[in-house]
Amino acid sequence: MPEIPDLDAIVAVLRPQIMGATINDVRLPLAWMLRFTTPDPPERALRGRTIAALERRGKHLVLSLDTATMVVHPMLVGRFYLQRPDESPPRDTVIELTLSTGKVLRYADEKKMGRLYLVPGRELASIPGFLGQGPDALDPGLTFEAFLHRLKGRYGEIKGLLTNAKVIAGIGNAYADEILFEAGVYPFRKKKDLSEAELQRVYDSIRIVLERAKAVVAERMGDQTHLKIRDFLQVHGKRDKPCPRCGQRIAQVGTWERATNFCRRCQPGLLAGPKDRSLAPR
C-alpha cells in the first residue's frame, strides 16, 4: 500500500499542478466507492469548486476544496494519475476530475479496496478513524519520550504497533519490515519484552528508513505518480533473497500484501511457534 515515502512524493508532484485549479467536470465510473455526507450529490458538490490545498495525513491524501474536503485512503493498490484529457483513463478508474488547467486528475483502484470520502467543509470527524490517528511518523514532535508514551499500555507485537495508525500514522506493512530490519529487532517480539535500548533503535530507525526511502522514491517516481517503487527495499518482498548484511536467506511469514519479511540472523527471535514456522530448521 502507499505509505509515507510514496504519498509524500505524490503530494510534491501534484500540489503545484493542481493548487488553485477549478474542477470543471466530474466523472465517477465507480461511484459506489465514494462515501459522501455533502448535502448535494458528489458531482454537484465537486463541480465548480476550487482546490485550496493538498496534503498528507498518515496514509491518507486530503484534497481541500473551498466548500468541501475529499479524503482518499488508497489502501493496497490505489494510484493517482495526472493526465491530458486525450490520454486513456487507467483501468478501474474510480473518480476523474477535469481541471481548469487542462489536466485530468484520476484515481484508480484495481482491487477496489480504497476508501474515499467527501465531506462538507472540514467535517473530518465523520471519516472513520481519521481524527483518531496518532502523530505522524515523521512529525518533529514525535520525540523518543513521546514514542514511549504512545506505546504505553500496549502489549502487542512490535510490528503490529508500528502499523497501528492509532499509535503512529503513516507506516504500513512494507516500511515496518524495513524499520525493524534497520533496528535489528524481530518483528514478532512483544513490546513488553523489548528493552529501552531496543525501542530506541526502533524509534531511530523510523526516521532513518523513511527519510532514506523518500529520497529514493521521489527521484525515481518523477512525475509518474502511479508508480509503485519498492525494489530498492532491503527485506520486504525479498523472500529467499540473500540478506544485504549477512547473506542469510530472507524469511517470510504470511502471504501476499500481509507478508512479513525479516532476516533470522540479523533479527534473532524466539523459537518457532505456531505463528512463525519460518524459524524452524529446513
BELNOR-V856642 format. One record per pair of residues at least 4 apart in sequence whose C-alpha atoms are under 8 Angstrom apart, sorted by the first residue. I is the first residue (numbers start at 1). J is the second residue. Records with the same first field share a line. If there is no record, write none. Layout:
I: J / J
This chain:
1: 74 / 75 / 76 / 77 / 78 / 172 / 173 / 174 / 257
2: 6 / 7 / 59 / 74 / 75 / 76 / 77 / 78 / 172 / 228
3: 7 / 58 / 59 / 170 / 171 / 172 / 175
4: 8 / 58 / 59 / 170 / 171 / 210 / 214
5: 9 / 210 / 211 / 213 / 214 / 215 / 217 / 218
6: 10 / 214 / 217 / 218 / 228 / 229
7: 11 / 56 / 59 / 61
8: 12 / 56 / 214
9: 13 / 214 / 217 / 218 / 221 / 225
10: 14 / 80 / 225
11: 15 / 54 / 55 / 56
12: 16
13: 17 / 222 / 223 / 225
14: 18 / 82
15: 19 / 53 / 54
18: 51 / 99 / 101
19: 51 / 52 / 53 / 54
20: 50 / 51 / 52
21: 50 / 51 / 99 / 100 / 101
22: 48 / 49 / 50 / 51 / 99 / 100 / 101
23: 46 / 47 / 48 / 49 / 50 / 51 / 97 / 98 / 99 / 100
24: 47 / 48 / 49 / 97 / 98 / 99 / 100
25: 43 / 47 / 48 / 97 / 98 / 99
26: 43 / 46 / 47 / 95 / 96 / 97 / 98
27: 43 / 95 / 96 / 97
28: 43 / 94 / 95 / 96
29: 93 / 94 / 95
30: 34 / 92 / 93 / 94 / 95
31: 94 / 95
33: 94 / 112 / 114 / 115 / 116
34: 115 / 116 / 117 / 118
35: 116 / 117 / 118
36: 41 / 42 / 117 / 118 / 119
37: 118 / 119 / 120
38: 42 / 45 / 68 / 118 / 119 / 120
39: 45 / 120
40: 44 / 45
41: 45
42: 46 / 118
43: 47
45: 49 / 68
46: 68
49: 65 / 66 / 67
50: 65 / 66
51: 63 / 64 / 65 / 66
52: 63 / 64 / 65 / 66
53: 62 / 63 / 64 / 65
54: 61 / 62 / 63 / 64
55: 61 / 62 / 63
56: 60 / 61 / 62
57: 61 / 62 / 136 / 169 / 170
58: 133 / 136 / 137 / 165 / 169 / 170 / 171
59: 73 / 74 / 169 / 170 / 171
60: 71 / 72 / 73 / 74
61: 71 / 72 / 73
62: 69 / 70 / 71 / 72
63: 69 / 70 / 71
64: 68 / 69 / 70
65: 69 / 70 / 121
66: 121
67: 120 / 121
68: 118 / 119 / 120 / 121 / 122
69: 118 / 119 / 120 / 121 / 122 / 123
70: 116 / 117 / 118 / 119
71: 116 / 117 / 118
72: 114 / 115 / 116 / 117
73: 78 / 114 / 115 / 116
74: 78 / 79 / 109 / 113 / 114 / 115
75: 113 / 114 / 115
76: 111 / 113 / 114 / 257
77: 109 / 110 / 111 / 113 / 114
78: 107 / 108 / 109 / 110 / 111 / 112 / 113 / 114
79: 107 / 108 / 109 / 225 / 226 / 227
80: 105 / 106 / 107 / 108 / 225 / 226
81: 104 / 105 / 106 / 107 / 108 / 224 / 225 / 226
82: 103 / 104 / 105 / 106 / 225
83: 87 / 103 / 104 / 105 / 106
84: 102 / 103 / 104
85: 98 / 102 / 103 / 104
89: 93 / 106
90: 108
91: 108 / 110
92: 108 / 109 / 110 / 112
93: 106 / 107 / 108 / 109
94: 106 / 107 / 108 / 109
95: 106 / 107 / 108
96: 104 / 105 / 106 / 107
97: 104 / 105 / 106
98: 102 / 103 / 104 / 105
99: 103 / 104 / 105
109: 113 / 114
117: 127
119: 123 / 124 / 126
124: 130 / 131
125: 130 / 131
127: 131
129: 133
132: 166
133: 165 / 166 / 167 / 168 / 169
134: 150 / 165 / 166 / 167 / 168 / 169
135: 139 / 142 / 167 / 168 / 169
136: 142 / 168 / 169 / 170
137: 142 / 168 / 169 / 170 / 171 / 206 / 207
138: 142 / 206 / 207 / 210
141: 146
142: 146 / 147
143: 147
144: 148 / 200 / 203
145: 149
146: 150
147: 151 / 203
148: 152
150: 167 / 168
151: 161 / 167 / 191
154: 191 / 192
155: 190 / 191 / 192
156: 160 / 161 / 190 / 191 / 192
157: 161 / 187 / 188 / 189 / 190 / 191
158: 162 / 187 / 188 / 189 / 190 / 191
159: 163 / 176 / 177 / 180 / 187 / 188
160: 164
161: 167
162: 167 / 168 / 171 / 172 / 176
163: 167 / 168 / 169 / 170 / 171 / 172 / 173 / 176
164: 168 / 169 / 171
165: 169 / 170 / 171
171: 175 / 176
172: 176
173: 177 / 257 / 258 / 259 / 260
174: 178 / 236 / 237 / 260
175: 179 / 209 / 210 / 236
176: 180
177: 181 / 187 / 235 / 236 / 260 / 261 / 262
178: 182 / 209 / 233 / 234 / 235 / 236
179: 183 / 202 / 205 / 206 / 209
180: 184 / 185 / 186 / 187 / 202 / 205 / 267
181: 185 / 186 / 235 / 262 / 263 / 266 / 267
182: 202 / 205 / 209
183: 198 / 201 / 202 / 204 / 205
184: 266 / 267 / 268
185: 189 / 198 / 202 / 266 / 267 / 268 / 269
186: 262 / 264 / 267 / 268 / 269
187: 260 / 262 / 267
188: 269
189: 193 / 194 / 269
190: 194
194: 198 / 199
195: 199
196: 200
197: 201
198: 202
199: 203
200: 204
201: 205
202: 206
203: 207
204: 208
205: 209
206: 210
207: 211
208: 212
209: 213
210: 214
211: 215
212: 216
213: 217
214: 218
215: 219
216: 220
217: 221 / 229
218: 222
220: 229
221: 225 / 227 / 229
233: 237
234: 238 / 243 / 244
235: 239 / 243 / 250 / 261 / 262 / 263
236: 260 / 261 / 262
237: 259 / 261
238: 250 / 261
239: 249 / 250 / 251 / 252 / 261
240: 249 / 250 / 251 / 252
241: 249 / 250
242: 246 / 247 / 248 / 249 / 250
243: 247 / 248 / 249 / 250 / 263
245: 266
246: 265 / 266
248: 263 / 264 / 265
249: 263
250: 261 / 262 / 263 / 264
251: 261 / 262 / 263 / 264 / 278
252: 259 / 260 / 261 / 262 / 278
253: 259 / 260 / 261 / 276 / 277 / 278
254: 258 / 259 / 260
255: 259
262: 267
263: 267 / 268
264: 268 / 269 / 279
271: 279 / 280
272: 276 / 277 / 278 / 279 / 280
273: 277
